[in-house]
Amino acid sequence: MESVWSHNTNLPSFESLKEDKKTDVLIIGGGIAGILCAYMLHQAGVNYILAESECICSGITKNTTAKITSQHGLIYNKILRRFGSEKAKMYLDANEEAINKYRTLCGQGSTKVGAPPIDCCFEEKPSFVYTVNSPAKIEREFSALEKIGFKAEPDDWLPLPFQISASIKFSRQAQFDPLRFIGHICKYLNIFEHTRITEIEGNTAHANGHKIDADNIIVATHFPFLNKHGSYFIKMYQQRSYVIALESAPDVKGMYIGESDDGLSFRNFGDLLLIGGGGHKTGKAGGGLDELKKATERYYPQSRERFRWAAQDCMTLDDIPYVGRYSKNTPNLFVATGFNKWGMTSSMAAACILTDMIMGKDNPYAPVFSPSRSILRPQLLVNGFNAAAHLIRPAEKRCPHMGCALTWNPQEHSWDCPCHGSRFTEEGKLLDNPATGDLPDEYL
């Protein structure tokens, strides 16, 4: 499976680490979150190193649907009920500011003299959340947005291949080609590829037989790989979703996502229509590509499939990312994770927050994203029960991350961990973290 972004873009390559280094900031992870952190620190004149275990954007970033939006499903009613209107407004403003930063970098706003806009197919588009049969959910979201002072619009007719009962529209959102964007901003960054961080002792990281001494460390590895701090192994799980790109399908003139678990996502890219869906928890049975394929055949029978790919997303206990200090006890260790399927704006917001924190500045949005906020949420019990069940389940193959029993994914021909989402090829090669290496020989 290959995404349209991977097919269209060749990213620059970088050398691997070959000697000991010392730096102000070490960024671990070369996806869009890590690269934006490096870019922000570079612009601020801070000394940094970015270490990527494979090639940049070889993980989740290349498989996004690349929607740049502050409309993250029906999230604002949830945040308002759980945390109040102040934090709901913080979350909205952080993501709207992230959109504006992309807009400026891509030439749709004011740019500095001598900084040409980035050519990455950036387009302003409206964003919609629709419902087929639950209009009351849309009404509650309108009410929450009204309380925090954001004007959204209703629309009961959308250019989708089925009838909806209600939708909510955010204007002036955007979409782009994420790899073309990254290809522009990463050219002059201090990046080391094929540099896997295997251990961190205090302020020293070990990779390729060498050491990197850093005053501050940012973990931007999608799912954090350090289990000693932060309890991320219990306060997140991973979910897979799928995308099919179709030729000879209509222009839907916006970005759309259904509010239900089985809802479909739509957006165009050039002459292609991208349809997403079939989501399920990693390591569990679910709709997958077969379900998405049936939907495309039903709704667009005259179309032709050009690309198909899968994404994996870290899901938090309360639908808000974890951005800030890795834990209360790690003043110089930071994290950006748990983007809940909305990695484009969340990555930009995270880069801005972490850059400010490292530079000793107060960021107005940091409190709502704090990784040290309460974990007393119903999903915590679900995560804990699921992990315990798969820790004691007999199995021939077990995940090297924390020992959970692996399950076979027949659609993607992979061994998947139902506890924390690590994935491996049939031959045992690591596909997705938090595991940091291939399956041991005894499992092959």
C-alpha positions as CSV (number, residue, x, y, z in Angstrom):
1,M,0.0,0.0,0.0
2,E,1.3,3.5,-0.9
3,S,-0.2,6.9,-0.2
4,V,-0.7,9.5,-2.8
5,W,1.8,11.7,-0.9
6,S,4.5,9.0,-1.0
7,H,4.0,8.5,-4.7
8,N,4.3,12.2,-5.5
9,T,7.2,13.3,-3.3
10,N,10.9,12.4,-2.9
11,L,12.1,13.7,0.4
12,P,15.8,14.7,1.0
13,S,18.0,12.2,2.8
14,F,20.4,12.8,5.7
15,E,23.4,11.1,7.2
16,S,23.3,8.8,10.2
17,L,25.0,9.7,13.5
18,K,28.7,8.7,13.4
19,E,30.1,10.5,16.5
20,D,29.2,11.7,19.9
21,K,27.3,15.0,19.9
22,K,26.3,17.7,22.4
23,T,23.3,20.0,21.9
24,D,20.8,22.2,23.6
25,V,17.8,20.1,22.4
26,L,17.5,16.6,21.1
27,I,14.3,15.8,19.2
28,I,13.5,12.1,18.9
29,G,11.3,11.3,15.9
30,G,11.3,12.5,12.3
31,G,7.6,12.8,11.6
32,I,5.8,16.1,11.1
33,A,5.7,16.8,14.9
34,G,9.4,16.4,15.3
35,I,10.3,18.2,12.1
36,L,8.1,21.2,13.1
37,C,9.8,21.3,16.5
38,A,13.2,21.3,14.7
39,Y,11.9,24.0,12.3
40,M,10.6,26.2,15.2
41,L,13.8,25.9,17.2
42,H,15.9,26.5,14.1
43,Q,14.0,29.7,13.4
44,A,14.5,30.8,17.1
45,G,18.3,30.2,16.9
46,V,18.3,27.3,19.3
47,N,20.9,24.6,18.9
48,Y,19.2,21.2,18.3
49,I,19.6,17.7,16.8
50,L,16.7,15.6,15.3
51,A,17.3,11.8,15.4
52,E,15.1,9.6,13.3
53,S,15.4,5.8,13.5
54,E,14.6,5.2,9.8
55,C,14.0,8.0,7.2
56,I,12.0,11.1,7.9
57,C,8.3,10.7,7.5
58,S,8.5,7.0,7.0
59,G,5.9,6.3,9.7
60,I,2.5,7.9,10.3
61,T,3.0,11.3,8.6
62,K,3.0,9.8,5.0
63,N,-0.3,8.2,5.6
64,T,-2.4,11.1,6.8
65,T,-5.4,12.5,5.0
66,A,-3.7,15.9,5.6
67,K,-6.6,18.0,6.7
68,I,-5.5,21.2,8.5
69,T,-8.5,22.0,10.7
70,S,-9.5,22.9,14.2
71,Q,-12.7,20.9,13.7
72,H,-11.7,17.6,15.3
73,G,-15.0,15.8,15.2
74,L,-17.5,16.9,17.8
75,I,-14.9,17.7,20.3
76,Y,-15.9,21.1,21.8
77,N,-19.0,19.9,23.6
78,K,-16.8,17.1,25.2
79,I,-14.1,19.6,26.3
80,L,-16.7,22.0,27.6
81,R,-18.4,19.4,29.7
82,R,-15.1,17.9,31.1
83,F,-13.0,21.0,31.5
84,G,-15.1,24.1,31.1
85,S,-15.3,26.9,28.6
86,E,-11.9,28.4,29.2
87,K,-10.0,25.3,28.2
88,A,-12.4,24.6,25.3
89,K,-11.5,28.1,24.0
90,M,-7.8,27.4,24.6
91,Y,-8.0,24.2,22.5
92,L,-9.8,26.0,19.7
93,D,-7.4,29.0,19.7
94,A,-4.4,26.8,19.7
95,N,-5.6,25.0,16.6
96,E,-6.8,28.1,14.8
97,E,-3.4,29.6,15.4
98,A,-1.8,26.4,14.0
99,I,-3.9,26.8,10.8
100,N,-2.7,30.4,10.5
101,K,0.9,29.4,10.8
102,Y,0.5,26.9,7.9
103,R,-1.4,29.6,6.0
104,T,1.5,32.0,6.4
105,L,4.2,29.4,5.6
106,C,2.3,28.4,2.5
107,G,1.9,31.9,1.2
108,Q,-1.7,32.5,2.1
109,G,-0.9,35.2,4.7
110,S,1.8,37.7,5.4
111,T,5.4,36.3,4.9
112,K,8.7,37.7,5.9
113,V,10.8,39.4,3.2
114,G,13.1,36.8,1.6
115,A,10.9,33.8,2.8
116,P,9.1,32.5,-0.3
117,P,5.9,30.6,0.2
118,I,6.0,26.8,0.3
119,D,4.5,25.1,-2.8
120,C,2.6,22.2,-1.2
121,C,-0.9,22.3,-2.8
122,F,-2.3,24.3,0.1
123,E,-5.9,25.1,-0.4
124,E,-8.4,26.7,1.9
125,K,-11.6,24.6,2.2
126,P,-14.5,24.4,4.5
127,S,-14.6,21.5,7.0
128,F,-17.8,19.7,8.0
129,V,-18.8,17.1,10.6
130,Y,-22.0,15.4,9.4
131,T,-24.5,13.0,11.0
132,V,-26.9,10.6,9.2
133,N,-29.3,10.1,12.1
134,S,-28.2,12.0,15.3
135,P,-28.9,15.8,14.7
136,A,-29.0,16.4,18.5
137,K,-25.3,15.8,18.6
138,I,-24.7,18.5,16.1
139,E,-27.0,20.9,18.0
140,R,-25.0,20.3,21.2
141,E,-21.8,21.1,19.3
142,F,-23.3,24.3,18.0
143,S,-24.2,25.3,21.6
144,A,-20.7,24.6,22.9
145,L,-19.1,26.7,20.1
146,E,-21.5,29.5,20.8
147,K,-20.5,29.5,24.4
148,I,-16.8,29.9,23.5
149,G,-17.5,32.6,20.9
150,F,-16.8,30.7,17.6
151,K,-19.2,31.1,14.7
152,A,-20.0,27.8,12.9
153,E,-22.6,27.3,10.3
154,P,-25.3,24.6,9.7
155,D,-25.7,22.9,6.4
156,D,-28.3,20.2,5.8
157,W,-27.3,19.5,2.2
158,L,-23.8,18.3,1.3
159,P,-22.4,16.9,-2.0
160,L,-22.0,13.4,-0.5
161,P,-23.4,10.2,-1.9
162,F,-26.0,9.7,0.9
163,Q,-28.6,11.7,2.8
164,I,-27.5,13.4,6.0
165,S,-29.7,14.8,8.7
166,A,-27.4,17.7,9.9
167,S,-23.9,19.0,9.7
168,I,-21.7,21.7,11.2
169,K,-19.4,23.8,9.1
170,F,-16.1,25.5,9.9
171,S,-15.0,28.0,7.3
172,R,-11.4,28.9,6.3
173,Q,-9.9,25.5,7.1
174,A,-7.3,23.9,4.8
175,Q,-5.8,20.9,3.1
176,F,-2.3,20.3,1.6
177,D,0.3,17.8,0.5
178,P,2.2,17.1,3.8
179,L,5.3,15.5,2.3
180,R,5.8,18.4,-0.2
181,F,5.5,20.8,2.7
182,I,8.0,18.9,4.8
183,G,10.3,18.5,1.8
184,H,10.6,22.3,1.8
185,I,11.0,23.1,5.5
186,C,13.5,20.2,6.3
187,K,16.2,21.0,3.8
188,Y,18.5,22.9,6.1
189,L,17.6,21.3,9.4
190,N,20.1,19.4,11.6
191,I,18.7,15.9,11.0
192,F,20.3,12.4,11.5
193,E,18.5,9.5,9.8
194,H,19.0,5.8,10.6
195,T,19.8,6.9,14.1
196,R,17.7,4.9,16.6
197,I,17.7,6.1,20.2
198,T,17.9,2.9,22.2
199,E,18.3,4.3,25.7
200,I,18.1,7.6,27.6
201,E,20.1,8.0,30.9
202,G,19.5,11.4,32.4
203,N,20.3,13.9,29.7
204,T,22.3,11.4,27.6
205,A,20.8,9.5,24.7
206,H,22.4,6.5,23.1
207,A,22.2,5.7,19.4
208,N,24.4,3.9,16.8
209,G,27.1,3.2,19.5
210,H,27.4,7.0,20.2
211,K,26.1,9.4,22.8
212,I,24.0,12.6,22.4
213,D,24.2,14.9,25.4
214,A,21.3,17.3,25.5
215,D,20.0,19.9,28.0
216,N,16.4,19.1,26.9
217,I,14.9,16.1,25.1
218,I,11.6,16.0,23.1
219,V,10.1,12.6,22.4
220,A,8.0,12.9,19.2
221,T,8.0,9.2,18.3
222,H,4.2,8.9,17.7
223,F,3.7,6.6,20.7
224,P,6.3,7.4,23.5
225,F,8.8,4.6,24.0
226,L,9.9,5.4,27.5
227,N,7.8,3.5,30.0
228,K,9.5,4.7,33.2
229,H,7.7,8.0,33.2
230,G,4.3,9.3,32.3
231,S,2.2,6.0,32.1
232,Y,1.5,6.5,28.4
233,F,1.2,2.7,28.1
234,I,-2.0,2.9,30.1
235,K,-3.4,6.3,29.1
236,M,-3.3,5.7,25.3
237,Y,-4.3,3.1,22.7
238,Q,-3.8,3.0,19.0
239,Q,-6.4,2.8,16.2
240,R,-6.1,1.9,12.6
241,S,-8.0,3.6,9.7
242,Y,-7.9,3.3,5.9
243,V,-7.9,5.5,2.9
244,I,-8.7,4.8,-0.8
245,A,-8.0,7.4,-3.5
246,L,-10.4,7.2,-6.5
247,E,-10.2,8.5,-10.1
248,S,-13.4,9.5,-11.9
249,A,-15.1,10.6,-8.7
250,P,-16.7,14.0,-8.0
251,D,-15.2,17.1,-6.4
252,V,-16.9,17.4,-3.1
253,K,-15.6,20.9,-2.6
254,G,-14.6,20.6,1.1
255,M,-13.5,18.2,3.8
256,Y,-16.0,16.0,5.6
257,I,-16.1,13.5,8.4
258,G,-19.0,11.5,10.0
259,E,-19.6,11.8,13.7
260,S,-20.3,8.1,14.2
261,D,-17.6,5.4,14.6
262,D,-18.5,4.0,11.2
263,G,-18.6,7.4,9.5
264,L,-16.7,8.1,6.3
265,S,-14.1,10.9,5.6
266,F,-14.0,12.7,2.3
267,R,-11.6,15.2,0.6
268,N,-10.2,15.8,-2.9
269,F,-6.6,16.0,-4.0
270,G,-6.2,17.1,-7.6
271,D,-8.3,14.8,-9.7
272,L,-8.6,12.2,-6.9
273,L,-11.3,11.7,-4.2
274,L,-9.9,10.5,-0.9
275,I,-12.3,8.4,1.2
276,G,-11.4,7.3,4.7
277,G,-13.0,4.9,7.1
278,G,-13.0,1.3,8.3
279,G,-11.4,2.2,11.6
280,H,-10.8,-0.3,14.4
281,K,-8.5,-0.6,17.4
282,T,-5.1,-2.0,16.5
283,G,-4.9,-5.7,17.2
284,K,-8.7,-6.1,17.1
285,A,-11.0,-7.2,14.3
286,G,-12.8,-4.4,12.5
287,G,-14.0,-3.0,9.3
288,G,-10.7,-2.4,7.6
289,L,-10.0,-2.0,3.9
290,D,-12.8,-4.5,3.0
291,E,-15.4,-2.3,4.6
292,L,-14.0,0.8,2.9
293,K,-13.8,-1.0,-0.5
294,K,-17.5,-2.0,-0.2
295,A,-18.4,1.7,0.5
296,T,-16.5,3.0,-2.5
297,E,-18.1,0.3,-4.8
298,R,-21.5,1.2,-3.5
299,Y,-21.2,5.0,-3.7
300,Y,-18.9,5.5,-6.7
301,P,-19.3,2.4,-8.9
302,Q,-17.8,4.2,-12.0
303,S,-14.6,5.2,-10.2
304,R,-11.2,3.5,-10.3
305,E,-8.9,3.0,-7.4
306,R,-5.5,4.6,-7.7
307,F,-4.0,4.4,-4.2
308,R,-4.9,2.8,-0.9
309,W,-3.1,3.1,2.4
310,A,-3.6,2.8,6.2
311,A,-2.9,5.1,9.1
312,Q,-2.4,4.5,12.8
313,D,-3.4,7.0,15.5
314,C,-2.7,7.4,19.2
315,M,-5.9,7.9,21.1
316,T,-5.9,9.6,24.5
317,L,-8.2,9.2,27.5
318,D,-10.0,12.5,26.9
319,D,-9.5,13.2,23.1
320,I,-6.9,15.9,23.8
321,P,-3.2,15.4,22.9
322,Y,-0.4,15.2,25.5
323,V,2.0,18.0,24.9
324,G,4.4,19.3,27.5
325,R,6.7,17.8,30.1
326,Y,6.8,14.0,29.8
327,S,5.8,13.8,33.5
328,K,5.9,16.0,36.6
329,N,9.2,14.5,37.5
330,T,11.0,15.1,34.2
331,P,11.7,18.9,34.0
332,N,14.0,18.5,30.9
333,L,12.1,15.8,29.1
334,F,9.1,16.7,26.9
335,V,6.6,14.9,24.7
336,A,4.2,15.4,21.8
337,T,1.7,12.5,21.3
338,G,-1.9,11.4,21.3
339,F,-3.1,13.5,18.3
340,N,-6.4,11.5,18.0
341,K,-6.4,11.5,14.1
342,W,-5.8,15.2,13.9
343,G,-2.0,15.3,13.5
344,M,-1.6,18.2,11.2
345,T,-2.9,21.0,13.4
346,S,-1.9,19.2,16.6
347,S,1.7,18.9,15.4
348,M,2.0,22.6,14.7
349,A,0.3,23.5,18.0
350,A,2.7,21.1,19.8
351,A,5.8,22.6,18.1
352,C,4.8,26.1,19.2
353,I,4.1,25.0,22.8
354,L,7.3,23.0,23.2
355,T,9.5,25.7,21.6
356,D,8.1,28.3,24.1
357,M,8.6,25.9,27.0
358,I,12.2,25.2,26.1
359,M,12.9,28.9,25.7
360,G,11.4,29.6,29.1
361,K,8.3,31.4,27.7
362,D,4.7,31.0,28.9
363,N,2.5,29.6,26.3
364,P,-1.2,30.4,26.7
365,Y,-2.4,27.0,25.4
366,A,0.0,24.7,27.4
367,P,-2.5,24.1,30.3
368,V,-5.1,22.3,28.2
369,F,-2.5,19.9,26.7
370,S,-0.6,19.1,29.9
371,P,0.4,15.4,30.0
372,S,0.1,15.5,33.8
373,R,-3.7,16.3,33.8
374,S,-6.0,13.8,35.5
375,I,-6.2,10.3,34.0
376,L,-9.4,9.4,35.9
377,R,-11.5,8.8,32.7
378,P,-13.7,5.7,31.8
379,Q,-11.3,4.8,29.0
380,L,-8.5,4.2,31.6
381,L,-10.4,1.1,32.9
382,V,-11.0,-0.1,29.3
383,N,-7.3,0.3,28.5
384,G,-6.2,-1.4,31.7
385,F,-8.6,-4.4,31.3
386,N,-7.6,-4.9,27.7
387,A,-3.8,-4.8,28.6
388,A,-4.3,-7.3,31.4
389,A,-6.3,-9.7,29.2
390,H,-3.6,-9.8,26.6
391,L,-0.7,-10.0,29.0
392,I,-2.1,-13.3,30.4
393,R,-3.4,-14.7,27.1
394,P,-1.3,-17.6,25.9
395,A,0.3,-16.9,22.5
396,E,3.3,-18.0,20.4
397,K,4.3,-14.4,19.6
398,R,4.5,-11.6,22.1
399,C,5.3,-7.9,21.8
400,P,8.8,-7.0,23.0
401,H,7.4,-3.6,24.3
402,M,5.6,-5.0,27.4
403,G,4.9,-8.6,26.6
404,C,1.4,-8.6,25.3
405,A,0.2,-11.4,23.1
406,L,0.2,-10.5,19.4
407,T,-2.7,-11.1,17.0
408,W,-2.5,-11.8,13.3
409,N,-4.0,-9.2,11.0
410,P,-5.1,-11.1,7.9
411,Q,-6.0,-8.0,5.8
412,E,-2.6,-6.3,6.2
413,H,-0.5,-9.5,6.9
414,S,1.0,-8.2,10.1
415,W,1.4,-9.1,13.7
416,D,-0.4,-6.5,15.8
417,C,-0.3,-5.7,19.5
418,P,-3.8,-5.1,20.9
419,C,-2.4,-3.5,24.0
420,H,-0.3,-0.6,22.7
421,G,-0.4,-0.8,18.9
422,S,3.1,-2.1,18.0
423,R,3.0,-3.9,14.6
424,F,5.4,-6.3,12.9
425,T,5.7,-7.9,9.4
426,E,5.1,-11.6,9.0
427,E,8.9,-11.9,9.2
428,G,9.0,-10.0,12.5
429,K,10.3,-6.6,11.3
430,L,9.0,-3.6,13.3
431,L,6.4,-1.6,11.5
432,D,4.9,0.7,14.2
433,N,6.0,1.6,17.7
434,P,6.1,1.8,20.8
435,A,8.3,-1.3,20.4
436,T,11.8,-0.2,19.6
437,G,13.0,-3.3,17.7
438,D,12.0,-6.3,15.6
439,L,10.6,-9.5,17.1
440,P,13.2,-11.6,18.9
441,D,14.4,-14.8,17.1
442,E,12.4,-17.2,19.3
443,Y,9.2,-15.8,17.8
444,L,10.2,-16.2,14.2
